[in-house]
């Protein structure tokens, strides 16, 4: 079982890889809309990647109003 | 299609439609690859009646208000019909607002009943704003887990009356819905839409884009939005068509839905349309050069053959590889909520996929103009719909002035806001605040905005005063949020930005610390509501006797600054 820290790190790694952002430049408290320069549609794409990676289903409502990596990771963690 | 001229209300028209088309499929609901529900009009009726009866048994009377806060799904439409059946007024709210914003609008609307889904209720029930909305006495929650603590709410699925409900008639001029066109932190703008507004709008729209049994509409735009309420509920229902709901809007499942359900119509916001264009363009660019040449030639041929009007059958045969992933039965993409760029519209039209671009406001009962595709014009927002009178007020030498409209679809006013209503509806004409010109062929072209607001590509209206609360107690002398194009008018409806005008304390500088404070507060706003930059203004803001900022005067004073140097990006 992953810890929340591990999950958060995996979310950051996946986001930096998918959106071509240098590894290590993203922090848990970062606002992913701002830091990655993405819109709501690209966020949904990112969620699909995260679902595949973690092997879970994350309903759209779970990420409603979420804009930082740490909260996103905790939503994922609760479904692992 | 029913003859709507015979009807007094949405509820009465829907009631007859459910009988007329009883055996047709009206709703399909899918969650990813799983189809969760497929209802006929008869099934729909059977689901709605017990809810209407339970509402009546709970003391819900004619004219009482009930709000729905839900993502697009069958229970949204079933609940709405039950409310109309019981003679109620529907208050559809945006599920994407924050819980406190939702409570604020619930309080403002005076809703007695709230119908929502469990994930939303989980957040609403613990929000601070709940204590003020004492008017909400009944909360119904869908799909709650078995042992969930509903904190005073009841389960939607168990809220059922056993006898037949009594249908409560309403008159054309009665309010059917209160639709919020904005209004979160500032003054809420609840548009009071009458039954007549919807009946007339439906007649006008279906005269150009007809629905019928067998037509399937993919409902993606939120149903609380005026467009989806009309073309994703009322319009298809009174014609016996079907509505398809998806519980997730991930692009891969949306793509799959087109072919799986043979979609006929879909409404999208410009952002999604542009994304679709990018995806298609990338696919075309990957074609080997030989195939690409053939493809380009077919597109050119299609373009020539559809110059004067769409020829769907022909386009589907010519450009099969483009049309098949869309299910092969797509007639039109309806685009709304915000301004769309002409080149994107042209891109789809050239592929044989007409995009019905139009122009509308919630206050006008959805659409004012729609492109009738005879011929397609990407550079305009089309001609006025039947029954819509349009005029350009205070036009300059170039013919550009404020667009104003008069029709039976115009709202009766803003709830509890007589002054705002009087400013917006003048002698029966709705002043839109948008700048436009009518060309020689009767098409409306839009050029920019006269009012202090922005509309995002996702179709979100943002009024600057609504987001100022987040900057309360910012350590500066005074501040005010504006739409940048309101201060420095641009002949453009894209790339709009919000700015924070700051008047610093004497001796204070625009330090890194202050900038960080502003950024931190900004990040608390939903991403589409964030400001893009700061303008420093070194005079006292003009104020009224009651010390409210005179926004118009301040905007005029700031306008004297040079935008290029005064606007400091965050």
Interface residues (C-beta under 8 A of the other chain):
Chain A: X31 X33 X34 X39 X40 X41 X44 X45 X47 X48 X57 X59 X60 X61 X62 X64 X65 X67
Chain B: X32 X71 X95 X96 X98 X117 X119 X120 X123 X247 X248 X249 X250 X251 X252 X271 X272 X275 X458 X523 X526 X527 X528
